[in-house]
Amino acid sequence: MATLTGELGQVKIDKTDSAGGATVAIAEIRSWTVTHTQDVVEDTVMGDGARTYKKGLSNFSGSFEGMYDTNHSTNNGVVFDLDATGENTSTTDSGILTGEFITSTTSGSKKFSGEILITSIERTASFDDMVTFTANFQGSGVLTEGSV
């Protein structure tokens, strides 16, 4: 398997909620993280010589960050408008969106996708740097691994 660098990575969000629609690339992305976890359920009983465990439920969460650029409000509005009062009025009340996290736009690269709920947006400004944002999300359902 080939190793990849991240400069061709992308984050795509379905702007019209999980009911379907075209995904758009979120502009000015600098990095993304998807954490996939597996719960562990203990099934140890009296008399066992050591603790034993069973597989539990899985979930995923993560974040992505980028440059905060007001020229990209059409594509990025779905992320920044948590209350669905402005650019993101086409989503349903559930707030569940489809997210795609792409390692590289090169054919055959990995893509992780699933339904997500944006849980927070942090905007950061410093006198000697660009204004940036960090969006945190919680997955809902299964995280799917595919190819670009």
C-alpha positions, 0 to 999 in steps of 0.5 A: 500500500502506498503512503500518501501526503495530505496536500490533496485531502478534502472534506465534503459535506452534503448541504441538503441534509442526509436525505440526499443531494450533491456534496460540496468541498469545504473551501480552505481546509488545512487538516481533518481528523476522524477518530473511529472507536470500538466500545468494549463490554466486560463479561468477566464472572466470578471464577474467571482467572482473568478479565474477559471482554466482548466487542461493543458498539462502534462510533466515530467523531472528529474535526476539521480546520481551515482558513476562515474566508467569508468569500466561501459562505456558499460552500461553507455555510452548512458548517458555520450556520449551526442554527440553520438561520442563514445560508443553511436553511435547506437542512432539516431540523435533525442537523444530520449531514453527510460528510466525506473525508478524503485522504487525496483526490488521486484515484484509488485513495481512501475516503471515509464517509458517514452521517455527521452532526456538527457539534461546535465551531471555533473561530480563532484570530491572532494579530500575526496569523490568518483567521482560522476555524475548527469544526468538531463533529459527532458521527451518527451510524456507521463510518464507511471506508471506500475509495475515491 
